[in-house]
Amino acid sequence: MDAPLVRAARAGSQIAFGRLVERHQQGLRAFLRRTAGADADDLAQEALVTAWSSMDRLRDDEGFRPWLYGIAWRKALTHVRSAARSARRDHDWTQDREGEGGSGLDPADRMALEAAMAGLPPDQRAAVALCMAQAWTHAEAAEALGLPLGTIKSHVARGRDKLLSVLGDRP
């Protein structure tokens, strides 16, 4: 039933592919809503774009629907895995932040420190984060960041001065 449209789409007909989309998008979105939840419409769109750009990989002209759903399923799995990793990172970050709560900084000082860190240039911020917050040696930071040792030392010194000036003004 799909074979003539598949052949035309494979030959470059956007109209034929549009008809395939019309024919299958509702079922595809319903499938993705059941398996991937709220992001079903975005995943369906991604699957359709991938299908359009990969038409030459479809082996059986009559197998368009299972092939399309396979693409969508793999995208849904990737999305679910990514969301799980993101949730774990968020949880770990929250736990780290709660662990930092014992550092003696009150919330206002913590916010001032974070604002001061955000105001540092990226290389300087990275050097300060490694050497001051994570107790790396200057040599370790230089190697990790790919910067000369002297540059790391000056970044840390300047960054520390800025952070102390911001926190020193606090009551």
C-alpha positions in Angstrom: 0.0 0.0 0.0 2.9 2.4 0.8 5.3 1.1 -1.9 4.4 3.5 -4.7 4.7 6.5 -2.3 8.0 5.1 -0.9 9.5 4.7 -4.4 8.4 8.3 -5.3 9.7 9.7 -2.0 13.0 7.8 -2.5 13.2 9.5 -5.9 12.9 12.9 -4.1 9.2 13.6 -4.2 8.3 15.7 -1.2 4.6 15.4 -2.0 4.9 11.6 -1.8 6.7 11.8 1.5 4.0 14.2 2.7 1.4 11.7 1.9 3.3 9.0 3.9 3.5 11.5 6.8 -0.3 12.1 6.6 -0.9 8.4 6.5 1.3 7.5 9.5 1.8 10.5 11.8 -1.3 10.1 13.9 -0.5 6.5 14.8 3.2 7.3 15.3 2.4 10.1 17.7 0.0 7.9 19.6 2.7 5.2 19.9 5.2 7.8 21.1 2.8 9.3 23.7 2.4 5.8 25.2 6.2 5.1 25.2 7.9 8.5 25.6 5.2 10.7 27.2 5.1 14.5 26.8 7.8 14.8 24.2 6.0 12.5 21.7 5.3 15.3 19.2 9.0 16.4 19.1 10.2 12.8 18.8 7.7 12.1 16.0 9.0 15.1 14.1 12.6 14.0 14.6 11.7 10.5 13.4 10.0 11.9 10.3 12.9 14.1 9.5 15.3 11.2 9.9 13.1 9.0 7.7 13.0 11.6 5.0 16.8 11.9 5.0 17.3 8.1 5.2 14.9 6.9 2.6 17.7 5.2 0.7 18.3 2.9 3.7 14.8 1.4 3.6 15.2 -2.1 2.2 11.5 -3.1 1.6 9.2 -0.5 0.0 6.2 -2.2 1.8 8.0 -2.0 5.1 7.8 1.7 5.6 5.6 1.7 8.6 7.7 -0.7 10.8 10.8 1.0 9.6 9.5 4.4 10.6 8.3 3.1 14.0 11.7 1.6 14.5 13.3 5.0 14.0 10.9 6.5 16.4 11.4 3.8 19.0 15.2 4.3 18.9 14.7 8.1 19.3 12.4 7.5 22.2 14.9 5.2 23.9 17.7 7.7 23.4 15.4 10.4 24.8 14.4 8.4 27.9 18.0 7.5 28.6 19.1 11.1 28.2 16.3 12.2 30.5 17.4 9.7 33.1 21.0 10.8 32.9 19.9 14.4 33.2 17.8 13.6 36.3 20.7 11.7 37.9 23.0 14.7 37.2 20.4 17.1 38.7 20.1 14.8 41.7 23.8 14.6 42.2 24.2 18.4 41.8 21.5 18.9 44.4 23.2 16.5 46.8 26.6 18.3 46.2 24.9 21.6 46.9 23.4 20.3 50.1 26.8 18.9 51.1 28.3 22.3 50.5 25.7 23.7 53.0 28.0 22.7 55.8 30.8 25.0 54.5 29.7 27.8 56.8 28.4 30.1 54.1 25.0 31.6 54.6 22.7 31.7 51.5 23.4 35.4 50.8 27.2 34.7 50.8 26.7 31.7 48.6 24.7 33.7 46.1 27.4 36.5 46.2 30.1 33.9 45.6 28.3 32.3 42.7 27.7 35.7 41.2 31.3 36.6 41.6 32.4 33.3 40.0 30.0 33.9 37.1 31.6 37.3 36.6 35.1 35.8 36.1 36.4 35.1 32.6 36.0 31.4 31.7 39.7 30.4 31.9 40.0 32.3 35.3 36.8 30.7 36.6 38.0 27.2 35.6 41.4 27.8 37.3 39.7 29.1 40.5 37.2 26.2 40.5 39.9 23.6 40.2 42.5 25.1 42.5 40.4 26.7 45.2 37.2 24.7 45.2 38.5 21.3 44.4 42.0 21.7 45.9 43.9 20.8 42.7 47.6 21.9 42.5 48.4 24.6 40.0 50.3 22.1 37.9 47.3 19.7 37.8 45.1 22.6 36.7 47.6 23.7 34.1 47.7 20.2 32.6 43.9 19.8 32.6 43.1 23.2 31.1 46.0 23.2 28.7 47.3 26.5 30.0 50.9 27.5 31.1 51.6 27.1 34.9 52.2 30.9 35.3 48.9 31.7 33.7 47.1 29.3 36.1 48.8 30.9 39.0 47.8 34.4 37.9 44.3 33.3 37.1 43.9 31.9 40.6 45.4 34.9 42.3 43.2 37.4 40.4 40.2 35.3 40.8 40.8 34.9 44.6 41.2 38.6 44.9 37.9 39.3 43.2 36.1 36.7 45.3 37.6 38.1 48.5 36.6 41.6 47.5 33.0 40.5 46.9 32.8 38.5 50.1 34.8 41.0 52.1 32.1 43.6 51.5 29.5 41.4 53.1 28.5 41.9 56.7 
